């Protein structure tokens, strides 16, 4: 029987003993109540000798109840110690298992392989960053032409509706600028023909 099983068996035995003590204590308390009632009845009937004999038994019963309560407290303390020992045994077993697992993991780890993997990871990460930067630059270059063309088209549309872009805001064109834009638009349309 290992320590866990032994602790469980002892705990069951202690619990059984506590139940027995509680049961006996309750029986004695019921007897005590009966004796108190009987003593009162005998005292009313002036049977003092009989009442005193029963009173001696009552005192013995009360002492026995106190003794059972003391034993119950001691058994509870012992039961607590057994439970504590059982938990400690389980913690020790868990620590032993964890230590074994750590030893196995440490034996399987190859530091040189980990270092090589980390260097390769750093190299590949740096290479990927460079490629991403190049792709971003290329995308910006391609978008630059589109941005300029979009800006020119937007300014033309604003001119057609009588507005111009000043400081990022659309404001009404002055009459002279509107005439100039109108002339330029006519010339542009003639050139396209």
FIGU-732058 format. One record per residue (C-alpha): residue number from 1; y, z, x. Coordinates in steps of 0.05 Angstrom, whole numbers. Layout:
@resi = NUM | yy = Y | zz = Z | xx = X
...
***
This chain:
@resi = 1 | yy = 0 | zz = 0 | xx = 0
@resi = 2 | yy = 68 | zz = -20 | xx = 29
@resi = 3 | yy = 131 | zz = 22 | xx = 26
@resi = 4 | yy = 158 | zz = -14 | xx = -36
@resi = 5 | yy = 94 | zz = -2 | xx = -76
@resi = 6 | yy = 91 | zz = 70 | xx = -52
@resi = 7 | yy = 163 | zz = 82 | xx = -73
@resi = 8 | yy = 150 | zz = 52 | xx = -142
@resi = 9 | yy = 88 | zz = 95 | xx = -151
@resi = 10 | yy = 127 | zz = 158 | xx = -131
@resi = 11 | yy = 184 | zz = 140 | xx = -178
@resi = 12 | yy = 136 | zz = 131 | xx = -236
@resi = 13 | yy = 104 | zz = 198 | xx = -221
@resi = 14 | yy = 172 | zz = 232 | xx = -217
@resi = 15 | yy = 194 | zz = 200 | xx = -283
@resi = 16 | yy = 130 | zz = 224 | xx = -317
@resi = 17 | yy = 141 | zz = 294 | xx = -290
@resi = 18 | yy = 213 | zz = 294 | xx = -316
@resi = 19 | yy = 190 | zz = 272 | xx = -385
@resi = 20 | yy = 137 | zz = 328 | xx = -386
@resi = 21 | yy = 189 | zz = 380 | xx = -365
@resi = 22 | yy = 237 | zz = 357 | xx = -419
@resi = 23 | yy = 183 | zz = 358 | xx = -472
@resi = 24 | yy = 161 | zz = 429 | xx = -452
@resi = 25 | yy = 234 | zz = 452 | xx = -450
@resi = 26 | yy = 245 | zz = 426 | xx = -521
@resi = 27 | yy = 183 | zz = 462 | xx = -546
@resi = 28 | yy = 208 | zz = 527 | xx = -514
@resi = 29 | yy = 277 | zz = 518 | xx = -545
@resi = 30 | yy = 245 | zz = 511 | xx = -614
@resi = 31 | yy = 203 | zz = 573 | xx = -601
@resi = 32 | yy = 267 | zz = 609 | xx = -579
@resi = 33 | yy = 301 | zz = 592 | xx = -645
@resi = 34 | yy = 240 | zz = 618 | xx = -684
@resi = 35 | yy = 240 | zz = 683 | xx = -644
@resi = 36 | yy = 315 | zz = 693 | xx = -656
@resi = 37 | yy = 305 | zz = 684 | xx = -731
@resi = 38 | yy = 245 | zz = 730 | xx = -729
@resi = 39 | yy = 283 | zz = 784 | xx = -690
@resi = 40 | yy = 340 | zz = 781 | xx = -740
@resi = 41 | yy = 290 | zz = 788 | xx = -798
@resi = 42 | yy = 256 | zz = 848 | xx = -765
@resi = 43 | yy = 323 | zz = 880 | xx = -748
@resi = 44 | yy = 343 | zz = 875 | xx = -822
@resi = 45 | yy = 277 | zz = 908 | xx = -841
@resi = 46 | yy = 289 | zz = 963 | xx = -789
@resi = 47 | yy = 227 | zz = 945 | xx = -750
@resi = 48 | yy = 259 | zz = 957 | xx = -683
@resi = 49 | yy = 196 | zz = 965 | xx = -640
@resi = 50 | yy = 169 | zz = 897 | xx = -662
@resi = 51 | yy = 238 | zz = 866 | xx = -654
@resi = 52 | yy = 242 | zz = 893 | xx = -582
@resi = 53 | yy = 174 | zz = 865 | xx = -564
@resi = 54 | yy = 192 | zz = 796 | xx = -590
@resi = 55 | yy = 259 | zz = 803 | xx = -554
@resi = 56 | yy = 222 | zz = 812 | xx = -488
@resi = 57 | yy = 183 | zz = 748 | xx = -503
@resi = 58 | yy = 249 | zz = 714 | xx = -520
@resi = 59 | yy = 278 | zz = 734 | xx = -453
@resi = 60 | yy = 216 | zz = 707 | xx = -418
@resi = 61 | yy = 223 | zz = 641 | xx = -457
@resi = 62 | yy = 297 | zz = 636 | xx = -438
@resi = 63 | yy = 280 | zz = 648 | xx = -365
@resi = 64 | yy = 226 | zz = 595 | xx = -369
@resi = 65 | yy = 275 | zz = 545 | xx = -400
@resi = 66 | yy = 324 | zz = 559 | xx = -343
@resi = 67 | yy = 267 | zz = 550 | xx = -293
@resi = 68 | yy = 249 | zz = 483 | xx = -326
@resi = 69 | yy = 322 | zz = 461 | xx = -323
@resi = 70 | yy = 325 | zz = 478 | xx = -249
@resi = 71 | yy = 260 | zz = 441 | xx = -235
@resi = 72 | yy = 286 | zz = 381 | xx = -275
@resi = 73 | yy = 349 | zz = 380 | xx = -232
@resi = 74 | yy = 308 | zz = 382 | xx = -169
@resi = 75 | yy = 263 | zz = 326 | xx = -193
@resi = 76 | yy = 324 | zz = 284 | xx = -210
@resi = 77 | yy = 351 | zz = 295 | xx = -140
@resi = 78 | yy = 284 | zz = 275 | xx = -110
@resi = 79 | yy = 281 | zz = 214 | xx = -155
@resi = 80 | yy = 350 | zz = 193 | xx = -131
@resi = 81 | yy = 328 | zz = 200 | xx = -59
@resi = 82 | yy = 266 | zz = 158 | xx = -72
@resi = 83 | yy = 309 | zz = 105 | xx = -105
@resi = 84 | yy = 356 | zz = 105 | xx = -46
@resi = 85 | yy = 299 | zz = 98 | xx = 3
@resi = 86 | yy = 270 | zz = 41 | xx = -39
@resi = 87 | yy = 337 | zz = 5 | xx = -36
@resi = 88 | yy = 342 | zz = 16 | xx = 39
@resi = 89 | yy = 272 | zz = -12 | xx = 48
@resi = 90 | yy = 291 | zz = -74 | xx = 9
@resi = 91 | yy = 355 | zz = -82 | xx = 50
@resi = 92 | yy = 315 | zz = -75 | xx = 114
@resi = 93 | yy = 266 | zz = -128 | xx = 90
@resi = 94 | yy = 324 | zz = -174 | xx = 71
@resi = 95 | yy = 357 | zz = -164 | xx = 139
@resi = 96 | yy = 291 | zz = -179 | xx = 174
@resi = 97 | yy = 284 | zz = -243 | xx = 135
@resi = 98 | yy = 356 | zz = -263 | xx = 149
@resi = 99 | yy = 347 | zz = -249 | xx = 223
@resi = 100 | yy = 284 | zz = -292 | xx = 225
@resi = 101 | yy = 321 | zz = -348 | xx = 190
@resi = 102 | yy = 379 | zz = -343 | xx = 239
@resi = 103 | yy = 331 | zz = -345 | xx = 298
@resi = 104 | yy = 297 | zz = -407 | xx = 270
@resi = 105 | yy = 364 | zz = -441 | xx = 257
@resi = 106 | yy = 388 | zz = -425 | xx = 328
@resi = 107 | yy = 324 | zz = -452 | xx = 358
@resi = 108 | yy = 333 | zz = -518 | xx = 319
@resi = 109 | yy = 406 | zz = -528 | xx = 339
@resi = 110 | yy = 417 | zz = -573 | xx = 400
@resi = 111 | yy = 487 | zz = -559 | xx = 427
@resi = 112 | yy = 491 | zz = -623 | xx = 468
@resi = 113 | yy = 473 | zz = -664 | xx = 407
@resi = 114 | yy = 527 | zz = -628 | xx = 366
@resi = 115 | yy = 579 | zz = -640 | xx = 420
@resi = 116 | yy = 561 | zz = -713 | xx = 424
@resi = 117 | yy = 564 | zz = -720 | xx = 349
@resi = 118 | yy = 633 | zz = -686 | xx = 347
@resi = 119 | yy = 660 | zz = -732 | xx = 402
@resi = 120 | yy = 633 | zz = -793 | xx = 365
@resi = 121 | yy = 663 | zz = -768 | xx = 300
@resi = 122 | yy = 732 | zz = -758 | xx = 333
@resi = 123 | yy = 728 | zz = -828 | xx = 365
@resi = 124 | yy = 709 | zz = -861 | xx = 299
@resi = 125 | yy = 763 | zz = -823 | xx = 261
@resi = 126 | yy = 816 | zz = -845 | xx = 311
@resi = 127 | yy = 792 | zz = -917 | xx = 307
@resi = 128 | yy = 794 | zz = -915 | xx = 231
@resi = 129 | yy = 865 | zz = -887 | xx = 233
@resi = 130 | yy = 887 | zz = -944 | xx = 278
@resi = 131 | yy = 855 | zz = -996 | xx = 232
@resi = 132 | yy = 888 | zz = -964 | xx = 170
@resi = 133 | yy = 956 | zz = -966 | xx = 205
@resi = 134 | yy = 947 | zz = -1039 | xx = 223
@resi = 135 | yy = 927 | zz = -1056 | xx = 152
@resi = 136 | yy = 987 | zz = -1018 | xx = 125
@resi = 137 | yy = 1034 | zz = -1055 | xx = 172
@resi = 138 | yy = 1004 | zz = -1122 | xx = 152
@resi = 139 | yy = 1011 | zz = -1105 | xx = 78
@resi = 140 | yy = 1084 | zz = -1085 | xx = 89
@resi = 141 | yy = 1097 | zz = -1151 | xx = 126
@resi = 142 | yy = 1067 | zz = -1191 | xx = 69
@resi = 143 | yy = 1106 | zz = -1151 | xx = 18
@resi = 144 | yy = 1172 | zz = -1162 | xx = 55
@resi = 145 | yy = 1177 | zz = -1236 | xx = 36
@resi = 146 | yy = 1160 | zz = -1219 | xx = -35
@resi = 147 | yy = 1212 | zz = -1164 | xx = -36
@resi = 148 | yy = 1267 | zz = -1210 | xx = -11
@resi = 149 | yy = 1248 | zz = -1264 | xx = -61
@resi = 150 | yy = 1246 | zz = -1213 | xx = -118
@resi = 151 | yy = 1315 | zz = -1186 | xx = -97
@resi = 152 | yy = 1345 | zz = -1256 | xx = -98
@resi = 153 | yy = 1315 | zz = -1273 | xx = -166
@resi = 154 | yy = 1339 | zz = -1207 | xx = -195
@resi = 155 | yy = 1410 | zz = -1220 | xx = -170
@resi = 156 | yy = 1408 | zz = -1289 | xx = -202
@resi = 157 | yy = 1385 | zz = -1261 | xx = -269
@resi = 158 | yy = 1440 | zz = -1208 | xx = -266
@resi = 159 | yy = 1491 | zz = -1264 | xx = -251
@resi = 160 | yy = 1467 | zz = -1303 | xx = -312
@resi = 161 | yy = 1481 | zz = -1243 | xx = -357
@resi = 162 | yy = 1548 | zz = -1228 | xx = -324
@resi = 163 | yy = 1528 | zz = -1170 | xx = -280
@resi = 164 | yy = 1523 | zz = -1158 | xx = -205
@resi = 165 | yy = 1485 | zz = -1106 | xx = -163
@resi = 166 | yy = 1533 | zz = -1059 | xx = -128
@resi = 167 | yy = 1505 | zz = -998 | xx = -92
@resi = 168 | yy = 1440 | zz = -1001 | xx = -131
@resi = 169 | yy = 1477 | zz = -1004 | xx = -199
@resi = 170 | yy = 1488 | zz = -1064 | xx = -244
@resi = 171 | yy = 1563 | zz = -1071 | xx = -259
@resi = 172 | yy = 1601 | zz = -1126 | xx = -297
@resi = 173 | yy = 1623 | zz = -1186 | xx = -254
@resi = 174 | yy = 1696 | zz = -1199 | xx = -242
@resi = 175 | yy = 1720 | zz = -1265 | xx = -273
@resi = 176 | yy = 1730 | zz = -1300 | xx = -206
@resi = 177 | yy = 1660 | zz = -1281 | xx = -183
@resi = 178 | yy = 1631 | zz = -1303 | xx = -250
@resi = 179 | yy = 1665 | zz = -1372 | xx = -241
@resi = 180 | yy = 1639 | zz = -1378 | xx = -171
@resi = 181 | yy = 1569 | zz = -1360 | xx = -192
@resi = 182 | yy = 1573 | zz = -1408 | xx = -251
@resi = 183 | yy = 1595 | zz = -1464 | xx = -203
@resi = 184 | yy = 1539 | zz = -1448 | xx = -155
@resi = 185 | yy = 1488 | zz = -1448 | xx = -211
@resi = 186 | yy = 1512 | zz = -1517 | xx = -235
@resi = 187 | yy = 1509 | zz = -1544 | xx = -164
@resi = 188 | yy = 1439 | zz = -1515 | xx = -155
@resi = 189 | yy = 1415 | zz = -1546 | xx = -220
@resi = 190 | yy = 1445 | zz = -1614 | xx = -199
@resi = 191 | yy = 1410 | zz = -1610 | xx = -132
@resi = 192 | yy = 1343 | zz = -1597 | xx = -166
@resi = 193 | yy = 1351 | zz = -1661 | xx = -207
***
